[in-house]
Amino acid sequence: MELGRLTFKHAAIYSVANLLGGLASFLLLPFYAHFFQAEGYGVIAMIDTSLGIFTVLLTGGFQTAILRIYHEQTGLQKNLALGTGIRLVWGLGALLAMPVLVFSVPLSGFLFGNSSYYPLICLAMVTFVIDVAGQSASTIQIIRQQSLLFSSIGLARLILGLSLNIWLVVILQVGLIGVLLSSFATAVLSSLVFHLVAVRAHGIGYDRQIAVHLVRFQLPLL
């Protein structure tokens, strides 16, 4: 009974954090539409949708894989499971990002009919890699059932993101790049916190055999 109550409590806290993030995205829709009009909003939506493909490849599956492999290990191998997972996500994220960065100019022309948007694509891709690496590091909060810490970081990220959007887009009027700069800043800070907690708890070691297990677990999901 106690286990059920604890599970419900942590699930509720995680759900609230996700709902707040979704609510913020919803509230920003008219904000983007007003300031950027149809073309600018379309660019943001297209970038977000395109990155959704990479999100499917890296985010949820690898976090699940890290959890699974972590609990299968014993002793010091648990430390290696988390560190290996984080480093693996960084490596795979970089491999996915490189072609996008190299071909960002023609990709911009293909997606938007205008190659001048390539800096937005590059910034969005770098932000994505940092963000998914941070999410892999945040697995330590799930392992330790630190739902309040996880949600607090998410709430702080939400407040910071909204504040930066208002400052950059409304006050400084830097345009579309302001939205992506806001996302970049929040991704860097939250990822840094998640990595610091993970490294302090389990280090950043690497084990080749564990890496193989993680990839094998993830491949069917891909």
C-alpha positions as CSV (number, residue, x, y, z in Angstrom):
1,M,0.0,0.0,0.0
2,E,2.8,2.4,0.9
3,L,4.6,1.6,-2.4
4,G,1.4,2.4,-4.3
5,R,1.0,5.8,-2.5
6,L,4.6,6.7,-3.2
7,T,4.3,5.7,-6.9
8,F,1.2,7.8,-7.2
9,K,2.8,10.8,-5.5
10,H,5.9,10.8,-7.8
11,A,3.8,10.2,-10.9
12,A,1.5,13.1,-10.0
13,I,4.5,15.4,-9.4
14,Y,6.1,14.4,-12.8
15,S,2.7,14.9,-14.5
16,V,2.3,18.4,-13.1
17,A,5.7,19.4,-14.4
18,N,4.8,18.1,-17.9
19,L,1.4,19.8,-17.8
20,L,3.1,23.1,-16.9
21,G,5.5,22.8,-19.9
22,G,2.6,22.0,-22.2
23,L,0.5,24.9,-20.8
24,A,3.4,27.3,-21.4
25,S,3.8,26.1,-25.0
26,F,0.0,26.6,-25.5
27,L,0.1,30.1,-24.0
28,L,3.0,31.1,-26.3
29,L,1.1,30.3,-29.5
30,P,-0.8,33.6,-29.7
31,F,2.4,35.4,-28.6
32,Y,4.4,34.0,-31.5
33,A,1.6,34.5,-34.0
34,H,1.3,38.2,-33.0
35,F,5.0,39.1,-33.1
36,F,6.1,36.9,-36.0
37,Q,3.0,36.7,-38.2
38,A,2.3,33.7,-40.3
39,E,5.7,33.2,-41.9
40,G,7.7,33.5,-38.7
41,Y,5.4,31.3,-36.7
42,G,5.5,28.8,-39.6
43,V,9.3,28.7,-39.4
44,I,9.3,28.0,-35.6
45,A,6.6,25.3,-36.0
46,M,8.5,23.6,-38.9
47,I,11.8,23.5,-36.9
48,D,10.0,22.1,-33.9
49,T,8.2,19.5,-36.0
50,S,11.4,18.5,-37.7
51,L,13.3,18.1,-34.4
52,G,10.4,15.9,-33.3
53,I,11.9,13.1,-35.5
54,F,15.2,13.3,-33.6
55,T,13.3,13.4,-30.3
56,V,11.7,10.1,-31.0
57,L,15.1,8.6,-31.8
58,L,16.9,9.8,-28.7
59,T,14.8,11.0,-25.8
60,G,12.3,8.6,-24.3
61,G,13.8,5.4,-25.5
62,F,17.3,6.0,-24.1
63,Q,15.9,7.2,-20.8
64,T,13.9,3.9,-20.5
65,A,17.0,2.0,-21.6
66,I,19.2,3.6,-19.0
67,L,16.6,2.8,-16.3
68,R,16.4,-0.8,-17.4
69,I,20.1,-1.5,-17.7
70,Y,20.9,0.4,-14.5
71,H,18.6,-1.8,-12.4
72,E,20.1,-4.9,-14.1
73,Q,23.6,-4.0,-12.8
74,T,25.1,-4.6,-9.4
75,G,27.5,-2.6,-7.3
76,L,29.8,-0.2,-9.2
77,Q,28.4,-1.3,-12.5
78,K,25.3,0.8,-11.7
79,N,27.6,3.9,-11.7
80,L,28.9,2.9,-15.1
81,A,25.4,2.3,-16.5
82,L,24.3,5.9,-15.9
83,G,27.6,7.4,-17.1
84,T,27.7,5.2,-20.2
85,G,24.1,6.2,-21.1
86,I,24.8,9.9,-20.8
87,R,28.0,9.7,-22.9
88,L,26.2,7.5,-25.5
89,V,23.5,10.1,-25.9
90,W,26.0,12.8,-26.3
91,G,27.8,10.8,-29.0
92,L,24.7,9.8,-30.9
93,G,23.3,13.3,-30.6
94,A,26.5,14.8,-32.1
95,L,26.4,12.2,-34.9
96,L,22.8,13.2,-35.8
97,A,23.6,16.9,-35.5
98,M,26.7,17.0,-37.7
99,P,24.9,16.4,-41.1
100,V,22.3,18.9,-40.2
101,L,24.9,21.6,-39.3
102,V,27.0,20.9,-42.4
103,F,24.0,21.0,-44.8
104,S,22.0,23.6,-42.9
105,V,22.0,26.1,-45.8
106,P,20.4,23.7,-48.4
107,L,18.2,22.3,-45.7
108,S,16.9,25.8,-44.9
109,G,16.1,26.3,-48.6
110,F,14.3,23.0,-48.7
111,L,12.2,23.5,-45.6
112,F,11.5,27.2,-45.9
113,G,12.2,28.2,-49.5
114,N,14.8,30.6,-48.1
115,S,18.4,29.6,-47.2
116,S,18.8,32.6,-44.9
117,Y,17.1,30.7,-42.0
118,Y,20.1,28.3,-41.6
119,P,21.4,29.9,-38.4
120,L,18.1,29.1,-36.8
121,I,18.4,25.5,-37.8
122,C,21.9,25.3,-36.4
123,L,21.0,26.8,-33.1
124,A,17.9,24.6,-32.8
125,M,20.0,21.5,-33.5
126,V,22.7,22.4,-30.9
127,T,20.0,23.1,-28.4
128,F,18.3,19.8,-29.1
129,V,21.5,17.8,-28.4
130,I,22.2,19.6,-25.2
131,D,18.5,19.1,-24.1
132,V,18.4,15.4,-24.8
133,A,21.7,14.9,-23.0
134,G,20.3,16.7,-20.1
135,Q,17.2,14.5,-20.1
136,S,19.4,11.4,-20.1
137,A,21.3,12.8,-17.1
138,S,17.9,13.6,-15.4
139,T,17.4,9.8,-15.1
140,I,19.2,10.0,-11.8
141,Q,16.1,11.9,-10.4
142,I,13.8,9.0,-11.5
143,I,16.2,6.4,-10.1
144,R,16.4,8.2,-6.7
145,Q,12.7,9.2,-6.9
146,Q,13.6,12.9,-6.6
147,S,10.4,14.0,-8.3
148,L,10.3,17.4,-6.4
149,L,13.9,18.3,-7.5
150,F,13.0,17.2,-11.1
151,S,9.9,19.3,-11.1
152,S,11.6,22.3,-9.5
153,I,14.2,22.3,-12.2
154,G,11.4,22.1,-14.8
155,L,9.5,25.0,-13.2
156,A,12.6,27.1,-13.0
157,R,13.3,26.4,-16.7
158,L,9.7,27.4,-17.5
159,I,9.9,30.7,-15.7
160,L,13.4,31.5,-17.2
161,G,12.2,30.6,-20.7
162,L,9.1,32.8,-20.5
163,S,11.2,35.7,-19.1
164,L,13.8,35.4,-21.8
165,N,11.2,35.2,-24.5
166,I,9.6,38.4,-23.3
167,W,13.0,40.2,-22.9
168,L,14.5,39.1,-26.2
169,V,11.4,39.2,-28.4
170,V,9.2,42.0,-26.9
171,I,11.8,44.3,-25.3
172,L,14.9,43.9,-27.4
173,Q,12.9,42.8,-30.5
174,V,15.6,40.5,-31.9
175,G,13.1,38.5,-33.9
176,L,12.9,34.7,-34.4
177,I,16.5,34.2,-33.1
178,G,15.3,35.4,-29.7
179,V,13.0,32.4,-29.3
180,L,15.8,29.9,-30.1
181,L,18.3,31.8,-27.9
182,S,15.8,31.5,-25.0
183,S,15.5,27.7,-25.7
184,F,19.3,27.4,-25.9
185,A,19.9,29.2,-22.6
186,T,17.2,27.2,-20.7
187,A,18.5,23.9,-22.2
188,V,22.1,24.7,-21.1
189,L,21.2,25.7,-17.6
190,S,18.9,22.7,-16.9
191,S,21.2,20.3,-18.6
192,L,24.1,21.6,-16.5
193,V,22.2,21.1,-13.3
194,F,21.1,17.5,-14.3
195,H,24.7,16.6,-15.2
196,L,26.1,18.0,-12.0
197,V,23.7,15.9,-9.9
198,A,24.3,12.8,-12.0
199,V,28.1,13.1,-12.0
200,R,28.2,13.7,-8.2
201,A,26.0,10.7,-7.7
202,H,27.5,8.2,-10.1
203,G,30.4,9.8,-12.0
204,I,30.8,9.7,-15.7
205,G,32.4,6.3,-16.3
206,Y,32.0,4.3,-19.5
207,D,31.6,0.6,-20.1
208,R,31.6,-0.8,-23.7
209,Q,29.5,-3.9,-22.8
210,I,26.9,-1.7,-21.1
211,A,26.9,0.6,-24.2
212,V,26.1,-2.4,-26.4
213,H,23.3,-3.4,-24.1
214,L,21.8,0.1,-24.2
215,V,22.0,0.2,-28.0
216,R,20.4,-3.3,-28.3
217,F,17.6,-2.3,-26.1
218,Q,17.0,0.9,-28.0
219,L,17.2,-0.4,-31.6
220,P,13.8,-2.2,-31.6
221,L,12.2,1.0,-30.2
222,L,13.7,3.0,-33.1
